[in-house]
Amino acid sequence: MQLKISKAAMSKEERDLRARAGLLLSQAGLVHGSLSRRMQKCGKPSCRCTRGEKHETFVLVLRQEGKIVQIPIPKRLVSTVQGWVEQEKTLQDLVQRISELQARRIREMKGAKPGR
């Protein structure tokens, strides 16, 4: 049996958290991973990186099917991908806070007398 909770039964805090989560989910970009900045040598013998001036590169690191995957990110997309990563972290925080409110509701329901 699934208990449906009406919006009227939710606290203002929970309604606000759910609204913010819904807004994040409806936006275009959201990715569960982290953006990593790397300094690398390219391997060309005459390149400046052989003298210590390494190239800045970015990769999106995430898990897929239990394995760590790294996706190279072009510099022109770094700020976009970073925004998507940050939005996903914000969503995780919102879900955690909603879960805490649900746990509180369960404790309150558990302690309530039948018929109340």
TADACOR-V740358 format. One record per residue. RES is the residue in one small letter. SS is DSSP state (A for helix, B for strand, O for the rest). PSI is psi as a letter, one per 20 degrees, with the letter a starting at -180 (NA if undefined). OMEGA is omega in degrees with one decimal (999 if undefined). Layout:
RES_SS_PSI_OMEGA ; RES_SS_PSI_OMEGA
This chain:
m_O_p_179.5 ; q_O_p_178.4 ; l_O_p_176.9 ; k_O_p_-178.4 ; i_O_p_179.3 ; s_O_q_178.2 ; k_A_h_-179.9 ; a_A_h_-179.8 ; a_A_i_-179.6 ; m_O_q_174.3 ; s_O_r_177.1 ; k_A_h_179.2 ; e_A_g_-179.1 ; e_A_g_177.6 ; r_A_g_178.9 ; d_A_g_179.3 ; l_A_g_179.4 ; r_A_h_178.3 ; a_A_g_178.6 ; r_A_g_178.6 ; a_A_g_178.6 ; g_A_h_178.5 ; l_A_g_178.2 ; l_A_g_-179.4 ; l_A_h_-177.6 ; s_A_i_179.6 ; q_O_r_-170.8 ; a_O_h_-170.3 ; g_O_p_179.1 ; l_O_p_179.9 ; v_O_p_180.0 ; h_O_n_-178.8 ; g_O_a_176.7 ; s_B_q_178.8 ; l_B_p_-176.6 ; s_B_p_176.8 ; r_B_p_-179.0 ; r_B_q_173.8 ; m_B_p_-171.9 ; q_B_q_169.2 ; k_O_q_-178.5 ; c_O_h_179.5 ; g_O_i_177.9 ; k_O_p_-174.8 ; p_O_h_-176.7 ; s_O_j_-175.3 ; c_O_q_178.9 ; r_A_h_-178.2 ; c_A_h_176.4 ; t_A_i_177.8 ; r_A_j_176.4 ; g_O_i_179.2 ; e_O_n_-174.2 ; k_O_q_179.3 ; h_B_p_175.3 ; e_B_p_176.5 ; t_B_q_179.6 ; f_B_q_175.1 ; v_B_q_171.6 ; l_B_p_-179.1 ; v_B_p_179.4 ; l_B_r_177.8 ; r_B_p_173.8 ; q_B_p_-179.3 ; e_O_l_176.3 ; g_O_j_-179.3 ; k_B_q_176.2 ; i_B_p_-178.8 ; v_B_p_176.8 ; q_B_p_-179.5 ; i_B_o_177.1 ; p_B_p_-179.0 ; i_B_p_176.8 ; p_O_q_-177.9 ; k_A_h_-178.5 ; r_A_i_-179.3 ; l_A_i_-174.3 ; v_A_g_-176.9 ; s_A_h_177.7 ; t_A_g_-178.7 ; v_A_h_177.9 ; q_A_h_176.4 ; g_A_g_178.6 ; w_A_g_178.0 ; v_A_g_-179.3 ; e_A_h_177.5 ; q_A_h_179.5 ; e_A_h_177.9 ; k_A_h_176.3 ; t_A_g_178.1 ; l_A_g_177.0 ; q_A_g_178.9 ; d_A_g_178.9 ; l_A_g_179.5 ; v_A_h_177.9 ; q_A_g_179.8 ; r_A_h_176.0 ; i_A_g_178.8 ; s_A_g_178.2 ; e_A_g_177.1 ; l_A_h_177.4 ; q_A_g_178.8 ; a_A_g_177.3 ; r_A_g_179.1 ; r_A_g_179.1 ; i_A_g_178.9 ; r_A_g_178.7 ; e_A_g_179.6 ; m_A_h_-179.0 ; k_A_h_-178.8 ; g_A_i_-178.5 ; a_O_q_177.6 ; k_O_q_178.8 ; p_O_q_178.8 ; g_O_j_179.7 ; r_O_NA_999
